[in-house]
Structure formats: structure tokens, C-alpha cells
């Protein structure tokens, strides 16, 4: 067991909790938007048609106000989610950087006594770290399930599909660039062969002249 191994487990645990927190924000965002849509749908389909028969102007005004409020609420939901995601990312990156810095410092120590002490601490800490990692994995899985239930799966599928499409489009260009580079290398090598051969022939001729 080494401090580097312990740091690796710790980083994996941090990544699991970062993912869990991010998916929780995604679930909050999608479920909140869905709730707004449900309320709006209920008003538009059930309430306003009946109210319009009695007070059409008042109903139109209420519908307008409701639309403005809905926009404000949705905007607030999006802003809160975006700010939270930024905080999660910043906190996760900072924690990971600190763990990496400690691991690098431990790896740079030359004192064998300190190294033995750190290794002993790592051996004693590793079981707890592995348990924490297993728990964080379950938490991340649960957060993914909640986000999927809120409607995140189609979004993730669309992102993966877009990434795959971009990769497929980039592949021909990469192959063409590779082929162009290969052709250019062959031409360069061929162009260099003539001067090299000429120098070799001149060297052989000079050698023969000296021998003669």
C-alpha cells in the first residue's frame, strides 16, 4: 500500500460525489421545470377555458401574468442550477488538487523513516478509504437513477450521439491529414535520396582517384 494508491482511491471517491451532486442538480432542474409545465398545463386546459366563459378579459390578463411569472420562475431555476454546478465543479477541482499536491509531496520525501510512517498510515487508512469509495459509488448510482427518472437519460443520449457524430465527421479529415503527411514524408525522403547518392558517388570516385 502506498500514499499514491490511497490518493487514487480518494480521487475516485471525490469524483463519485461530484457526479452525484451534479446529477442531483440535474434532477432538481428537470423536475422543477416539469412541475412548472404541469401547473401551466392544468391552468391552460382546465381553469382558463371555464373562466374565459365568465370573464374573458380577466382570464386573458391572468394568462399573461401567469406566462410572465412562469418565465421568471424557470429563469430562476436555471440560474440556481448553473450557480450550483459551478460551485460543485470548483469545490471538486480544489479538493482533487489538494489531494494530488499531498500525494506529490509524500512521493518527494527521501527520509526513509518518514516514508515508512506514511506507508503505515496508508495501510491503516486504506480499508476505510475503500469503504468510502464503495459508498460513494452507490450514491453516484442512486443520483444517476434519480436524474434519469427526472428525464436526464434522453439528454445524455443526445449528448453521446452528438459526440459520436462529431467523432465520425472528424475521422475522415484525420485520415486525410495522415495520408497527406505520409505522402509528403515519402516525397521528402525521395528528394533527399538524389543528393545523398550523388555525394556517395563523388566519395567513391575520389577514393578511386587516390588509390590510382
SULURQUI-V640908 format. One record per run of one state. SS is the DSSP state (~ for helix, > for strand, _ for the rest). FROM is the first residue (numbers start at 1). LEN is the number of residues. If there is no record, write none. Layout:
BEGIN
ss=SS from=FROM len=LEN
ss=SS from=FROM len=LEN
END
This chain:
BEGIN
ss=_ from=1 len=2
ss=~ from=3 len=52
ss=_ from=55 len=1
ss=~ from=56 len=52
ss=_ from=108 len=4
ss=~ from=112 len=39
ss=_ from=151 len=1
ss=~ from=152 len=60
ss=_ from=212 len=1
END
